[in-house]
Amino acid sequence: MGYLAGKNIAVTGAGNGIGRAIALACADEGANVVVADYGVSMEGSNPSSKVADAVVAEIEMAGGTAVAVAGDVSDMEVGQYIVDTAVDAWGTIDGVVCVAGIVRERMLFNMTEEEFDHVVGVHLKGHFTLFKAASAVMRKQKSGGSLVGFTSGAFVASTAQANYSAAKGGIVSLTRSAAFALRKYGINANCIAPAAMTRMSENVPFEIEAGGPEAIAPLAVWLMSDSARGVTAQIYTCTGKRIAVWNQPVELRHMWADDGVAFSVDEIAEKLPTTIGDEEMPMFADLDRRMKEMAENKNAAEGEASAS
Ligand SMILES: NC(=O)c1ccc[n+]([C@@H]2O[C@H](COP(=O)([O-])OP(=O)(O)OC[C@H]3O[C@@H](n4cnc5c(N)ncnc54)[C@H](O)[C@@H]3O)[C@@H](O)[C@H]2O)c1
């Protein structure tokens, strides 16, 4: 018996990379799987139903059960359809893993409205469409359930992906809100911030700690399983060989206005720097390291080009 025996699970973005690895692992652990993928390029263009069909064929070849859905997860009707497909085929939906994603890189000052909306739509709204449809059914099933979102370390900040970073931050808050709202129904909601070698990560211009996409699947499988019941509102980094848990945001220090009502600008200017101060930003040290690495890689590439 596998970890997911008897469960019915939908995985979005299941046609490639991490989503495909999770769909295969879920089937291997005994789940029936809805393989949902729009079959698009990394930038979200040229949809095709072939990739979802191919993963379903792989699962069936290995003796598992799966159904393909090729649609855009940012569409409410598609989110509902993915959930309905599991319920119609097998009677319940027990888990949803939202892995679908695209990238449209651009510096903030050059980013178009379309580039922002498209990325936020696929990632953030693509979680809402599935979380909403699945939680409505899970609540009535009265047997709990598990929602797993995919964020990124880039939710902290990203130089040329403000759209992606904002969407990934939104996914963290959406997941925590789902955990809050659904706890009394026994429905867990957690996020994975993965790092894996896929088409999406292959052009990252600095070194990342990452293994193959299949190295992310065990954590997603466990979060879907009964063994992880009660684990909720957590954000886990997973690079394959390393799993880390993120802190839960809290206020660190506070100060009170002299009159007990409101601060004046003068009072803030006088007291804030010495009373509560501001926080160190490790992300800037990381940014400096990446910029240095990118400059070294560029110099090395130019050196090679001029030598040949
Ligand atoms: N690879 C990494 O190192 C890394 C790092 C951080 C976060 N992530 C996140 O992990 C997830 C998977 O990334 P990956 O590297 O496997 O990417 P990938 O490009 O290999 O796969 C993404 C899949 O999502 C599908 N997709 C895109 N838009 C869709 C839509 N509108 N509807 C349905 N399906 C759609 C694509 O067709 C593709 O099959 C993404 O959310 C990504 O942001 C990946």
The ligand as an SDF file (V2000), in Angstrom:
LIG
                    3D

 44 48  0  0  0  0  0  0  0  0999 V2000
   12.3380   24.9150  -11.1910 N   0  0  0  0  0  0  0  0  0  0  0  0
   12.6690   25.6280  -10.1320 C   0  0  0  0  0  0  0  0  0  0  0  0
   13.8350   25.6530   -9.6840 O   0  0  0  0  0  0  0  0  0  0  0  0
   11.6230   26.4510   -9.4260 C   0  0  0  0  0  0  0  0  0  0  0  0
   12.0390   27.3680   -8.4400 C   0  0  0  0  0  0  0  0  0  0  0  0
   11.0840   28.0900   -7.7370 C   0  0  0  0  0  0  0  0  0  0  0  0
    9.7360   27.8890   -8.0190 C   0  0  0  0  0  0  0  0  0  0  0  0
    9.3490   27.0140   -8.9950 N   0  0  0  0  0  0  0  0  0  0  0  0
    7.9210   26.8540   -9.2450 C   0  0  0  0  0  0  0  0  0  0  0  0
    7.6020   25.4760   -9.3870 O   0  0  0  0  0  0  0  0  0  0  0  0
    6.5510   25.3260  -10.3380 C   0  0  0  0  0  0  0  0  0  0  0  0
    6.9600   24.3490  -11.4350 C   0  0  0  0  0  0  0  0  0  0  0  0
    8.0940   24.8470  -12.1090 O   0  0  0  0  0  0  0  0  0  0  0  0
    8.8760   23.9860  -13.2040 P   0  0  0  0  0  0  0  0  0  0  0  0
   10.2820   24.3780  -13.0990 O   0  0  0  0  0  0  0  0  0  0  0  0
    8.4870   22.5530  -13.1260 O   0  0  0  0  0  0  0  0  0  0  0  0
    8.2810   24.6250  -14.5540 O   0  0  0  0  0  0  0  0  0  0  0  0
    7.9990   23.9960  -15.9990 P   0  0  0  0  0  0  0  0  0  0  0  0
    8.0270   25.1320  -16.9480 O   0  0  0  0  0  0  0  0  0  0  0  0
    8.8770   22.8210  -16.2420 O   0  0  0  0  0  0  0  0  0  0  0  0
    6.4950   23.4380  -15.8650 O   0  0  0  0  0  0  0  0  0  0  0  0
    5.4180   24.3090  -15.6960 C   0  0  0  0  0  0  0  0  0  0  0  0
    4.1760   23.6540  -16.2760 C   0  0  0  0  0  0  0  0  0  0  0  0
    3.0510   24.5110  -16.0330 O   0  0  0  0  0  0  0  0  0  0  0  0
    2.2160   24.4700  -17.1730 C   0  0  0  0  0  0  0  0  0  0  0  0
    1.4010   25.6900  -17.2480 N   0  0  0  0  0  0  0  0  0  0  0  0
    1.8330   26.9550  -17.4620 C   0  0  0  0  0  0  0  0  0  0  0  0
    0.7970   27.8030  -17.4910 N   0  0  0  0  0  0  0  0  0  0  0  0
   -0.3200   27.0660  -17.2750 C   0  0  0  0  0  0  0  0  0  0  0  0
   -1.6890   27.3900  -17.1710 C   0  0  0  0  0  0  0  0  0  0  0  0
   -2.1270   28.6440  -17.3420 N   0  0  0  0  0  0  0  0  0  0  0  0
   -2.5710   26.3880  -16.9190 N   0  0  0  0  0  0  0  0  0  0  0  0
   -2.1510   25.1140  -16.7580 C   0  0  0  0  0  0  0  0  0  0  0  0
   -0.8540   24.7380  -16.8670 N   0  0  0  0  0  0  0  0  0  0  0  0
    0.0480   25.7200  -17.1170 C   0  0  0  0  0  0  0  0  0  0  0  0
    3.1790   24.3810  -18.3470 C   0  0  0  0  0  0  0  0  0  0  0  0
    2.5350   23.8770  -19.5210 O   0  0  0  0  0  0  0  0  0  0  0  0
    4.2480   23.4440  -17.7860 C   0  0  0  0  0  0  0  0  0  0  0  0
    3.9690   22.0970  -18.1190 O   0  0  0  0  0  0  0  0  0  0  0  0
    6.2290   26.7290  -10.8470 C   0  0  0  0  0  0  0  0  0  0  0  0
    5.1530   27.2660  -10.1160 O   0  0  0  0  0  0  0  0  0  0  0  0
    7.4820   27.5060  -10.5370 C   0  0  0  0  0  0  0  0  0  0  0  0
    7.2500   28.8820  -10.3990 O   0  0  0  0  0  0  0  0  0  0  0  0
   10.2640   26.3020   -9.7110 C   0  0  0  0  0  0  0  0  0  0  0  0
  1  2  1  0
  2  3  2  0
  2  4  1  0
  4  5  1  0
  4 44  2  0
  5  6  2  0
  6  7  1  0
  7  8  2  0
  8  9  1  0
  8 44  1  0
  9 10  1  0
  9 42  1  0
 10 11  1  0
 11 12  1  0
 11 40  1  0
 12 13  1  0
 13 14  1  0
 14 15  2  0
 14 16  1  0
 14 17  1  0
 17 18  1  0
 18 19  2  0
 18 20  1  0
 18 21  1  0
 21 22  1  0
 22 23  1  0
 23 24  1  0
 23 38  1  0
 24 25  1  0
 25 26  1  0
 25 36  1  0
 26 27  1  0
 26 35  1  0
 27 28  2  0
 28 29  1  0
 29 30  1  0
 29 35  2  0
 30 31  1  0
 30 32  2  0
 32 33  1  0
 33 34  2  0
 34 35  1  0
 36 37  1  0
 36 38  1  0
 38 39  1  0
 40 41  1  0
 40 42  1  0
 42 43  1  0
M  CHG  2   8   1  16  -1
M  END
$$$$
